[in-house]
Amino acid sequence: MLKSIAGVVVCALSLFAGSAHADGVICNSKGYYGAVDTLGSAQAVDVVGDIAYVADGDAGLLIFDISDPSAMVLLGSFDTAGFARDVLFKNALFGGKVVYVADGSNGLVVVDVDDPSAPAPSGSYATVGQAYGLSYHGGLGDGPYITIAAGSQGVIVLDVSFPFVPVFKDSQNTAGFAYDVAVDTVGGMDYLYVADGSTGLEMYRLLFGFLITPLATVNTPGSARGVEVVGDIAYVADWTSGLQVLDLSVDRDSPVIVGSLNTSSQAVDVKVSGATAYVADQDGGLQAIDVSVPASLVGLGAIGVPDSALALDIVGTDIFVAAGQFGVLALDTTQLDGLVSSSLLDMYAWGDGNIYNPEHTVVVGDIAYVSRNGLHLFDVSSGSPILVNTYGIGTDTAGVFVRGGTAYLTDGTGLKIIDVRVPTNLVLMGSYDTPGFANDVAVDGNVGDGIFAYIADGGSGMQIVDVTSSGSPVLVGNYAGSSVDKVEVADTAFGKVAYVIDGFDFVILSIADETQPLPFGSYSPGRVTQEMLVDGGVAYIVSGSDFDTGRMDIVDVSFPLNPSLVSSLDTNGLYQAFNTSYELNKVGSTLYISDPVTGITMYDATDPGSLKFTGVYNKEDGMMSLTVQDDIGYLRTTSGLFMLLDMSECALACPADINGDGTLNFFDVSAFLSAFSAGDPLADFTGDGAFNFFDVSAFLSAFSAGCP
């Protein structure tokens, strides 16, 4: 069969001349190279050449090969005894390569990195306070020196001429809490700048390169956490007061704040490239600010960062962001053309500010059906949500499923069957009370063979109800689960199956006979299973724990008797609490994880065994759940907003570019045929779990359409 398929493909493609090009744009995320999940919590990064040195919190020092920023590779690591907060690489004065690590309560740690694959401890200096930040200055005949921002101990200057034996030179107790330090040299004199928390920016002369002499203090309006000095300008990351810009040109003794710009969260680090300052803004991501006119700063927009943006380093046009539990994120600044754009089309505000869990949205035609403390129907044909009707306001509604002019709604007590053919005139046609708490529903079948509702009924398992006659639904079968919260139904090569979340387990049931659902197979992540999405032969299963970060397991369910783990993804804090609802969504090859804290995190799932981070949208607070259809994202927030987002760039721009090299040619054809032969989901262009002529036709259409 493969030979005949190959012949069809090759003959069809012979009609198309030349090559097409793809840019891989995913939802305003052109600038995202990729990311790497570190072992701990990435606090700072120093990039030198093709190597990134990461201060990774409890995990110590990590060293990555970043020659390909989209596929960063761990070379080596050294677990320091403290909490690694900052990192600096330097060539030693008399040969060798060393990394200085500000290691929290463990002080300064010096690591020999001549061999990046085998970093070795080679020196240390014990601080009284916690080592937070580092700066390096001087050279032969004048140090070199390392200056440590040591928190409550102030600042310390060490001679590191022989880095393996740091020698104390001087220290200074600052008035506040020293988070960060910077040193520059003007007219042969060294100046020290200290981001000193609530005190602001403290400045000192360094006589002879090391003798700390007080000079001036500028009380910034916030809490100075990071400092960068470029020429005669000092840039201060000032916590809740954003970015402060100080003019040093007149006199280093009398610095003056000449410009400021509030960021959306807490500014903790700043780096400047040309006329743009990039601010690590914790929950606000990476803020880009035009500083060409210091007295008139202009915000250019925010770059979404999962977890927290804690620190950054800039090398040429590339930015590397230490993103806490998420790891390290690599960005290409030349491609950040989506930076200033807003995806928000319009919104509807309920105004009650309440959170109702679980919630769900289904979009059919021009109507969005939103389950939220009742069923809400919105006309979304214009791009603006217009409320046209409601049903059951004040009830504990959960799942909603719409087909053929009928809405099936679960509301805790059971199932409601509603005629929605005329949205302005909703009619209750029938109902069925379940013994448990009805959480979710899926409907399948036809009039001839029967239409059945599969109800996730909490502690009473899954109820199968014949709803062929809407006015008189009848129970026909039951799966005796212990805590069934979610259900999906699909046709497979093994017959009709139901996928259910049942407490700690993901369970596959044969429902060929609706009266006798039979367990096919199951997969247990070993934690509370909270959400699932089944796409063809692949299941994405999210589990959480109050004592651990969340995790998404990608499971091969093509053989339902034996589901097998393909890969896992640490969701870095998402899905932690047992009692919080989230949602997975997949459009084309793009997978979305919506989460109230991080927002919408996006992955390229072209290869389910190796998901690639492609972006995050976190412009709104409390993103609850997302449904994507026809280039529109329907988003609900914890603050009671129903928002419509432009997601027109969220699908892979070129699905036929199988090998991802940006060009459509014979190699993509070969890759498609290989995937088709192996039953790889990559070749399932229709997304129905089967591999047949329809997938070939869809591939040919995509290839013919070309790429932007």
NUKOLMI-442450 format. One line per field, with one value per residue (C-alpha): residue number from 1; residue in three letters; z, x, y. Coordinates in steps of 0.25 Angstrom, whole numbers, plus 2048, in hexadecimal, padded with zeros to 3 digits. Example, Ala and Ser with C-alpha at 12.3 -4.5 7.8 and 13.67 -1.06 7.14 Angstrom:
<nodes>
num [1|2]
residuo [Ala|Ser]
z [81F|81D]
x [831|837]
y [7EE|7FC]
</nodes>
This chain:
<nodes>
num [1|2|3|4|5|6|7|8|9|10|11|12|13|14|15|16|17|18|19|20|21|22|23|24|25|26|27|28|29|30|31|32|33|34|35|36|37|38|39|40|41|42|43|44|45|46|47|48|49|50|51|52|53|54|55|56|57|58|59|60|61|62|63|64|65|66|67|68|69|70|71|72|73|74|75|76|77|78|79|80|81|82|83|84|85|86|87|88|89|90|91|92|93|94|95|96|97|98|99|100|101|102|103|104|105|106|107|108|109|110|111|112|113|114|115|116|117|118|119|120|121|122|123|124|125|126|127|128|129|130|131|132|133|134|135|136|137|138|139|140|141|142|143|144|145|146|147|148|149|150|151|152|153|154|155|156|157|158|159|160|161|162|163|164|165|166|167|168|169|170|171|172|173|174|175|176|177|178|179|180|181|182|183|184|185|186|187|188|189|190|191|192|193|194|195|196|197|198|199|200|201|202|203|204|205|206|207|208|209|210|211|212|213|214|215|216|217|218|219|220|221|222|223|224|225|226|227|228|229|230|231|232|233|234|235|236|237|238|239|240|241|242|243|244|245|246|247|248|249|250|251|252|253|254|255|256|257|258|259|260|261|262|263|264|265|266|267|268|269|270|271|272|273|274|275|276|277|278|279|280|281|282|283|284|285|286|287|288|289|290|291|292|293|294|295|296|297|298|299|300|301|302|303|304|305|306|307|308|309|310|311|312|313|314|315|316|317|318|319|320|321|322|323|324|325|326|327|328|329|330|331|332|333|334|335|336|337|338|339|340|341|342|343|344|345|346|347|348|349|350|351|352|353|354|355|356|357|358|359|360|361|362|363|364|365|366|367|368|369|370|371|372|373|374|375|376|377|378|379|380|381|382|383|384|385|386|387|388|389|390|391|392|393|394|395|396|397|398|399|400|401|402|403|404|405|406|407|408|409|410|411|412|413|414|415|416|417|418|419|420|421|422|423|424|425|426|427|428|429|430|431|432|433|434|435|436|437|438|439|440|441|442|443|444|445|446|447|448|449|450|451|452|453|454|455|456|457|458|459|460|461|462|463|464|465|466|467|468|469|470|471|472|473|474|475|476|477|478|479|480|481|482|483|484|485|486|487|488|489|490|491|492|493|494|495|496|497|498|499|500|501|502|503|504|505|506|507|508|509|510|511|512|513|514|515|516|517|518|519|520|521|522|523|524|525|526|527|528|529|530|531|532|533|534|535|536|537|538|539|540|541|542|543|544|545|546|547|548|549|550|551|552|553|554|555|556|557|558|559|560|561|562|563|564|565|566|567|568|569|570|571|572|573|574|575|576|577|578|579|580|581|582|583|584|585|586|587|588|589|590|591|592|593|594|595|596|597|598|599|600|601|602|603|604|605|606|607|608|609|610|611|612|613|614|615|616|617|618|619|620|621|622|623|624|625|626|627|628|629|630|631|632|633|634|635|636|637|638|639|640|641|642|643|644|645|646|647|648|649|650|651|652|653|654|655|656|657|658|659|660|661|662|663|664|665|666|667|668|669|670|671|672|673|674|675|676|677|678|679|680|681|682|683|684|685|686|687|688|689|690|691|692|693|694|695|696|697|698|699|700|701|702|703|704|705|706|707|708]
residuo [Met|Leu|Lys|Ser|Ile|Ala|Gly|Val|Val|Val|Cys|Ala|Leu|Ser|Leu|Phe|Ala|Gly|Ser|Ala|His|Ala|Asp|Gly|Val|Ile|Cys|Asn|Ser|Lys|Gly|Tyr|Tyr|Gly|Ala|Val|Asp|Thr|Leu|Gly|Ser|Ala|Gln|Ala|Val|Asp|Val|Val|Gly|Asp|Ile|Ala|Tyr|Val|Ala|Asp|Gly|Asp|Ala|Gly|Leu|Leu|Ile|Phe|Asp|Ile|Ser|Asp|Pro|Ser|Ala|Met|Val|Leu|Leu|Gly|Ser|Phe|Asp|Thr|Ala|Gly|Phe|Ala|Arg|Asp|Val|Leu|Phe|Lys|Asn|Ala|Leu|Phe|Gly|Gly|Lys|Val|Val|Tyr|Val|Ala|Asp|Gly|Ser|Asn|Gly|Leu|Val|Val|Val|Asp|Val|Asp|Asp|Pro|Ser|Ala|Pro|Ala|Pro|Ser|Gly|Ser|Tyr|Ala|Thr|Val|Gly|Gln|Ala|Tyr|Gly|Leu|Ser|Tyr|His|Gly|Gly|Leu|Gly|Asp|Gly|Pro|Tyr|Ile|Thr|Ile|Ala|Ala|Gly|Ser|Gln|Gly|Val|Ile|Val|Leu|Asp|Val|Ser|Phe|Pro|Phe|Val|Pro|Val|Phe|Lys|Asp|Ser|Gln|Asn|Thr|Ala|Gly|Phe|Ala|Tyr|Asp|Val|Ala|Val|Asp|Thr|Val|Gly|Gly|Met|Asp|Tyr|Leu|Tyr|Val|Ala|Asp|Gly|Ser|Thr|Gly|Leu|Glu|Met|Tyr|Arg|Leu|Leu|Phe|Gly|Phe|Leu|Ile|Thr|Pro|Leu|Ala|Thr|Val|Asn|Thr|Pro|Gly|Ser|Ala|Arg|Gly|Val|Glu|Val|Val|Gly|Asp|Ile|Ala|Tyr|Val|Ala|Asp|Trp|Thr|Ser|Gly|Leu|Gln|Val|Leu|Asp|Leu|Ser|Val|Asp|Arg|Asp|Ser|Pro|Val|Ile|Val|Gly|Ser|Leu|Asn|Thr|Ser|Ser|Gln|Ala|Val|Asp|Val|Lys|Val|Ser|Gly|Ala|Thr|Ala|Tyr|Val|Ala|Asp|Gln|Asp|Gly|Gly|Leu|Gln|Ala|Ile|Asp|Val|Ser|Val|Pro|Ala|Ser|Leu|Val|Gly|Leu|Gly|Ala|Ile|Gly|Val|Pro|Asp|Ser|Ala|Leu|Ala|Leu|Asp|Ile|Val|Gly|Thr|Asp|Ile|Phe|Val|Ala|Ala|Gly|Gln|Phe|Gly|Val|Leu|Ala|Leu|Asp|Thr|Thr|Gln|Leu|Asp|Gly|Leu|Val|Ser|Ser|Ser|Leu|Leu|Asp|Met|Tyr|Ala|Trp|Gly|Asp|Gly|Asn|Ile|Tyr|Asn|Pro|Glu|His|Thr|Val|Val|Val|Gly|Asp|Ile|Ala|Tyr|Val|Ser|Arg|Asn|Gly|Leu|His|Leu|Phe|Asp|Val|Ser|Ser|Gly|Ser|Pro|Ile|Leu|Val|Asn|Thr|Tyr|Gly|Ile|Gly|Thr|Asp|Thr|Ala|Gly|Val|Phe|Val|Arg|Gly|Gly|Thr|Ala|Tyr|Leu|Thr|Asp|Gly|Thr|Gly|Leu|Lys|Ile|Ile|Asp|Val|Arg|Val|Pro|Thr|Asn|Leu|Val|Leu|Met|Gly|Ser|Tyr|Asp|Thr|Pro|Gly|Phe|Ala|Asn|Asp|Val|Ala|Val|Asp|Gly|Asn|Val|Gly|Asp|Gly|Ile|Phe|Ala|Tyr|Ile|Ala|Asp|Gly|Gly|Ser|Gly|Met|Gln|Ile|Val|Asp|Val|Thr|Ser|Ser|Gly|Ser|Pro|Val|Leu|Val|Gly|Asn|Tyr|Ala|Gly|Ser|Ser|Val|Asp|Lys|Val|Glu|Val|Ala|Asp|Thr|Ala|Phe|Gly|Lys|Val|Ala|Tyr|Val|Ile|Asp|Gly|Phe|Asp|Phe|Val|Ile|Leu|Ser|Ile|Ala|Asp|Glu|Thr|Gln|Pro|Leu|Pro|Phe|Gly|Ser|Tyr|Ser|Pro|Gly|Arg|Val|Thr|Gln|Glu|Met|Leu|Val|Asp|Gly|Gly|Val|Ala|Tyr|Ile|Val|Ser|Gly|Ser|Asp|Phe|Asp|Thr|Gly|Arg|Met|Asp|Ile|Val|Asp|Val|Ser|Phe|Pro|Leu|Asn|Pro|Ser|Leu|Val|Ser|Ser|Leu|Asp|Thr|Asn|Gly|Leu|Tyr|Gln|Ala|Phe|Asn|Thr|Ser|Tyr|Glu|Leu|Asn|Lys|Val|Gly|Ser|Thr|Leu|Tyr|Ile|Ser|Asp|Pro|Val|Thr|Gly|Ile|Thr|Met|Tyr|Asp|Ala|Thr|Asp|Pro|Gly|Ser|Leu|Lys|Phe|Thr|Gly|Val|Tyr|Asn|Lys|Glu|Asp|Gly|Met|Met|Ser|Leu|Thr|Val|Gln|Asp|Asp|Ile|Gly|Tyr|Leu|Arg|Thr|Thr|Ser|Gly|Leu|Phe|Met|Leu|Leu|Asp|Met|Ser|Glu|Cys|Ala|Leu|Ala|Cys|Pro|Ala|Asp|Ile|Asn|Gly|Asp|Gly|Thr|Leu|Asn|Phe|Phe|Asp|Val|Ser|Ala|Phe|Leu|Ser|Ala|Phe|Ser|Ala|Gly|Asp|Pro|Leu|Ala|Asp|Phe|Thr|Gly|Asp|Gly|Ala|Phe|Asn|Phe|Phe|Asp|Val|Ser|Ala|Phe|Leu|Ser|Ala|Phe|Ser|Ala|Gly|Cys|Pro]
z [800|803|7F5|7EF|7F9|7F6|7E7|7E9|7F2|7E8|7DC|7E2|7E7|7D9|7D6|7DF|7DB|7E4|7F3|7FD|80A|818|824|82F|835|841|847|848|84C|841|84B|853|850|85A|869|872|87F|889|895|89F|89E|895|89C|893|886|880|871|86B|85D|85B|86A|874|883|88B|89A|89D|8AB|8B3|8A7|8A7|89A|88D|880|872|864|85D|84F|84B|854|850|855|861|866|875|875|884|891|89F|8AB|8B5|8C4|8C4|8BB|8AE|8AB|8A2|898|891|888|886|881|88C|88C|88B|883|884|884|891|895|8A1|8A7|8B2|8BA|8C4|8D2|8CD|8C8|8BC|8B5|8AA|8A0|896|888|87F|87C|87B|87C|88A|892|89F|8AC|8AD|8B7|8C0|8C9|8D5|8D7|8E3|8DB|8CF|8C2|8B8|8AD|8A6|89E|899|896|895|88F|88F|899|89E|8A4|89D|8A8|8AA|8B1|8B9|8BC|8C9|8CE|8DC|8DC|8D2|8C8|8C8|8BE|8BC|8B4|8AB|8A4|8A9|8A7|8AF|8BC|8BC|8C5|8CD|8CA|8D0|8D4|8D6|8DE|8D5|8DB|8D4|8CE|8C3|8B8|8AC|8A9|89D|89A|890|88E|88A|889|88F|89B|89F|8A3|8AA|8A9|8B3|8B1|8C0|8C1|8C8|8C9|8BA|8B3|8BB|8B4|8B9|8B3|8B3|8B7|8B1|8AC|8B9|8C4|8C6|8C8|8C9|8BE|8BC|8BF|8B6|8BD|8B2|8B3|8B4|8B8|8B0|8AC|89F|899|88C|888|87A|877|880|882|88E|88C|898|899|8A4|8A8|8A8|8A2|896|88F|894|88B|892|88B|890|885|88E|89A|8A0|8AD|8AA|8A1|89D|899|88C|887|88C|887|88F|88B|88D|898|8A0|899|89E|893|887|87B|870|861|858|85B|861|870|873|881|888|88E|896|893|888|87F|878|876|86A|86C|862|86A|85E|865|874|879|870|871|868|86B|85F|865|86D|868|86F|879|880|88F|892|88B|895|88D|87F|877|869|85E|851|84D|856|864|86E|87A|887|889|897|897|888|885|87B|86F|862|85A|84C|84E|83F|83D|848|83F|847|853|854|84E|857|853|85B|851|85B|869|871|880|889|894|8A0|8A1|8A5|8A1|89D|89B|893|887|878|86A|85D|850|845|83A|83F|84D|859|864|871|87D|889|895|88A|87B|873|864|85D|84F|84A|83B|83C|844|850|85A|85B|866|860|86A|877|87D|88C|892|8A0|89D|89E|88F|88A|87D|870|863|857|84B|841|847|855|861|86C|879|886|892|89E|8A0|892|883|87D|86E|868|85A|856|847|84A|854|858|85C|864|867|871|86A|875|881|888|897|899|8A7|8A8|8A4|895|890|882|876|868|85E|852|849|83F|83F|838|842|84D|853|860|86B|873|880|889|896|8A1|8AC|8A4|898|88A|886|878|875|868|864|856|85B|862|86A|871|873|878|87F|878|87E|888|88B|89A|89B|8A8|8A4|896|892|883|877|868|85D|850|845|844|83D|849|849|850|85D|869|86F|87E|889|895|8A2|8A0|893|884|880|872|871|866|863|857|860|867|871|875|875|877|87B|870|876|880|883|891|892|8A1|8A5|8A4|895|892|883|876|867|85D|84F|846|84C|856|864|86B|87A|885|894|8A0|8AE|8BA|8BD|8AF|8A2|897|88C|87F|87A|86B|869|85D|85D|84F|855|860|867|86B|86C|86C|870|865|86D|879|87A|887|887|892|89C|893|898|8A7|8AE|8AE|8AE|8A2|894|888|879|86E|85F|852|845|839|83F|84A|858|863|872|879|887|890|894|888|87D|870|86E|860|85A|84C|84D|83F|846|853|858|858|85B|857|85F|856|85E|869|86A|878|875|87E|88C|890|883|886|87A|86B|85F|851|844|837|83B|847|855|85F|86D|87B|886|895|896|88E|880|873|869|85A|856|848|846|837|838|842|839|832|826|81D|822|815|819|820|823|827|81F|819|80B|804|7FC|7FA|808|80E|804|809|817|816|80F|81A|825|81D|81C|82B|82F|835|83A|832|825|82B|824|826|835|835|83A|82D|822|814|807|80E|815|808|802|80D|80C|7FD|800|80A|801|7F5|7FE|801|80D|810]
x [800|80B|811|804|802|810|80D|801|809|814|80B|803|80F|815|80A|810|81C|827|828|820|825|820|823|81E|816|80E|805|80E|819|823|82E|82D|839|835|837|83E|839|844|846|842|83D|845|849|853|85B|868|86A|878|87A|872|871|867|86A|85E|85C|851|84D|84E|854|860|868|863|86B|864|868|860|866|858|84F|843|849|852|859|85E|86D|870|86C|871|868|86C|869|860|856|85D|857|861|86D|879|882|890|89E|8A7|8B3|8BD|8B6|8AA|89B|893|885|881|874|86C|867|85E|862|86D|874|87D|881|88C|88A|895|88E|89A|892|883|87F|886|885|88D|88D|89A|898|88E|88C|882|879|871|865|860|867|85D|864|872|87B|889|893|8A2|8AD|8BC|8C2|8B4|8AD|8A5|89A|88D|883|878|86A|868|85A|85A|869|86A|875|883|88F|898|8A5|8A4|8B2|8B2|8A4|8A5|8A9|8A1|8A7|89F|8A2|896|887|87C|86F|865|858|84F|850|85A|854|85D|86A|870|87E|883|88F|88F|89C|8A4|89B|893|884|87B|86C|864|855|852|843|83B|847|847|854|861|86E|87C|88A|894|8A1|8AD|8A2|89D|89C|88E|88B|87D|878|869|85C|84F|843|83B|82B|82B|835|842|844|84D|857|85D|867|869|871|86C|85E|85B|84E|848|83E|835|82C|81D|822|827|833|83A|845|850|858|867|86D|86E|874|875|873|865|85E|850|843|840|836|82D|823|81A|81A|80E|814|821|82E|83A|845|848|851|853|855|856|84A|842|842|83D|837|835|828|824|816|816|81F|82A|827|82D|82F|834|83F|844|83F|841|838|82C|82C|823|81E|81F|817|819|81F|817|820|81B|81C|825|82E|83A|846|84B|858|859|863|862|853|850|84A|84B|841|843|834|834|82D|82B|83A|841|83A|841|83C|840|83E|83E|831|829|820|814|819|810|803|7F7|7EF|7E3|7D7|7CC|7C7|7BA|7BB|7B1|7B5|7B3|7C2|7BF|7C6|7BD|7C4|7C4|7C0|7C0|7BD|7B8|7B7|7AE|7AC|7AA|7A6|7AF|7A9|7B0|7AD|7AF|7A5|79B|79B|79E|79D|7A5|7A4|7B2|7B0|7B5|7C2|7BB|7B4|7A5|79D|790|78B|78D|788|788|78F|794|796|7A3|7A5|7B1|7B3|7AB|7AA|7A3|79E|793|78C|78C|795|798|79B|7A0|79D|7A1|793|794|791|788|785|782|77C|786|781|77C|786|77C|772|778|76F|772|76F|773|77C|782|786|793|797|7A4|7A9|7A8|7B5|7B6|7AF|7B2|7A7|7A8|7A0|795|786|786|790|78D|792|799|79E|7AB|7AA|7B6|7AF|7BA|7B9|7AE|7B7|7B3|7A4|7A0|792|78A|786|780|773|777|76A|76C|77B|77D|789|78F|79D|7A7|7B6|7B8|7C4|7C8|7C9|7C6|7C8|7CA|7C5|7C8|7C3|7CA|7C9|7D6|7DB|7D7|7C9|7C2|7C9|7C7|7D3|7D1|7D8|7D6|7DD|7EC|7E9|7E7|7DE|7DA|7CC|7C7|7B8|7B5|7AA|7A4|79E|7AB|7B7|7C3|7D1|7DB|7E7|7EC|7F8|7FB|804|804|7FE|7F0|7EC|7E6|7E5|7E6|7E5|7E5|7EA|7EA|7F3|7F9|7F4|7F9|7F6|7F9|7FB|7FE|801|801|80F|816|815|80B|80E|809|80B|80A|804|803|7F5|7F5|7F4|7EA|7ED|7FB|7FC|80B|812|819|81F|81C|81C|81E|813|81B|811|805|7FA|7FF|7F2|7E8|7DC|7DF|7DA|7E3|7E2|7EA|7E7|7ED|7EC|7F4|802|801|7FD|7F8|7F9|7F0|7F3|7EE|7FD|805|7FB|7FB|807|809|811|814|80E|812|81B|813|81F|827|81E|824|821|81C|816|80E|802|801|7FB|7EF|7ED|7E8|7E6|7DD|7DA|7DC|7D4|7DA|7D1|7D3|7DE|7D7|7DB|7CF|7D5|7CF|7D6|7D5|7D1|7C4|7C8|7C4|7CF|7D1|7DF|7E5|7EC|7EE|7FD|7FB|7FB|808|80A|80E|809|80F|81D|81F|82E|82C|838|82F|82E|824|82B|82E|833|825|81F|828|826|817|818|821|817|80B|812|815|807|80E|804|80C|806|7F8|7F4|7E5|7E7|7DD|7E7|7E7|7F1|7EA|7E8|7E2|7EF|7F6|7EC|7EE|7FD|7FC|7F3|7FC|808|801|7FD|80C|811|812]
y [800|80A|808|80C|818|81C|81C|825|82F|830|831|83C|844|844|84E|858|85F|865|865|86D|873|873|87C|874|87F|87B|885|891|888|88B|88E|882|879|86F|86B|861|85C|85D|854|85E|86D|876|883|888|886|88A|887|886|882|875|872|876|876|875|878|86D|86F|862|85B|864|867|861|863|862|862|86C|86C|868|871|869|85C|860|854|852|850|84F|853|855|855|860|85F|86B|872|877|885|88B|887|88D|886|88C|887|886|891|886|87C|873|876|878|87B|883|87F|888|87C|882|87E|876|883|884|877|876|86B|866|865|861|855|859|84B|849|856|855|85E|865|870|877|883|883|88F|893|897|890|891|897|89E|89F|8A9|8A8|8B3|8B6|8AE|8AC|8B6|8BA|8AD|8A7|8A8|8A2|8AB|8A3|8A9|8A2|8A5|8AA|8AA|8B5|8B3|8AC|8AE|8A2|8A1|895|896|888|884|877|87F|88C|896|8A0|8AF|8B7|8B7|8C1|8C0|8C6|8CD|8C3|8B5|8B3|8AB|8AF|8B6|8BC|8C3|8CD|8D5|8E4|8EC|8E1|8E0|8D4|8D6|8CC|8CC|8C4|8C1|8C2|8BF|8C9|8D2|8D4|8D5|8D7|8DC|8DA|8DD|8D2|8D8|8CF|8C6|8C1|8CB|8CE|8DD|8E2|8EC|8EE|8E7|8E9|8E5|8DE|8DD|8CE|8C4|8C3|8B5|8B6|8C0|8C2|8CD|8D1|8DD|8E9|8E2|8D9|8D0|8CA|8BF|8C5|8BA|8BF|8CD|8C7|8CD|8D9|8E0|8E9|8F3|8F2|8FC|908|903|8F5|8FB|900|8F6|8FB|8F2|8F7|8ED|8E2|8D8|8CE|8C0|8B7|8AE|8AF|8B3|8AB|8AC|8B5|8B4|8BE|8BC|8C8|8D1|8C5|8C1|8B4|8B2|8A5|8A8|89B|897|8A2|89B|8A2|8B1|8B9|8C8|8D2|8DA|8E2|8EF|8EC|8F7|8F1|8E2|8DA|8CC|8C3|8B8|8AB|89D|892|88A|87D|87D|889|892|893|897|898|899|89F|89A|8A1|8A0|894|895|88A|88B|884|880|879|86B|86C|86C|875|87B|880|88B|892|8A1|8A3|89B|8A0|8A8|8A3|8AA|8B6|8AF|8AC|8A0|8A5|8A7|8AA|8A5|8A3|8A5|89E|8A8|89E|89B|88D|880|874|867|85F|868|864|86B|865|86D|869|872|880|87C|87A|872|875|86D|876|876|873|872|87F|880|88B|88F|890|893|8A1|89E|8A4|89B|89F|898|893|889|882|875|870|87C|879|86A|863|860|859|852|856|84E|854|84C|84D|859|852|856|84B|852|84C|854|84B|845|83E|841|84C|84A|858|85C|867|868|876|87C|887|87C|870|865|85A|84D|843|840|834|834|82D|826|82E|83C|83E|844|842|83C|837|833|829|821|823|821|813|80D|816|823|821|82B|827|82E|830|82E|830|825|81D|81B|81D|81C|818|81E|81C|82A|826|82A|838|838|82B|828|81A|814|808|806|80A|80A|808|812|819|828|82A|839|839|831|830|826|822|818|810|804|7FC|801|80C|810|81A|821|825|82B|823|828|825|81D|81F|814|80F|808|800|805|7FC|7F7|803|7FB|7F4|7FE|7F5|7FA|7F9|7FF|80A|813|819|825|822|82F|835|836|843|845|83D|83F|834|837|82B|821|82A|82E|83A|838|842|83F|847|846|850|84C|84C|854|84F|846|842|834|831|823|81B|815|80F|802|804|7F7|7FC|80B|80F|81B|823|82F|838|847|84E|859|860|863|863|859|859|85A|84F|858|861|85F|861|85D|857|85B|857|85D|858|855|85F|85B|865|864|86E|872|87D|881|87F|881|87A|872|86D|861|85C|84D|849|83E|83A|833|841|84D|85A|867|871|87C|881|88B|891|8A0|89D|899|88C|884|879|871|872|86D|870|86F|876|87F|884|881|881|883|884|88B|889|898|895|899|892|896|894|893|894|886|887|884|879|86D|869|872|866|859|852|856|849|84A|858|85E|869|863|85A|850|841|83F|843|839|82E|832|831|824|81E|823|81E|810|810|815|821|82C|836|830|830|83D|83C|839|82D|823|81B|81B|81B|822|82E|831|830|83A|843|843|846|851|857|855|85C|868|86A|873|881]
</nodes>
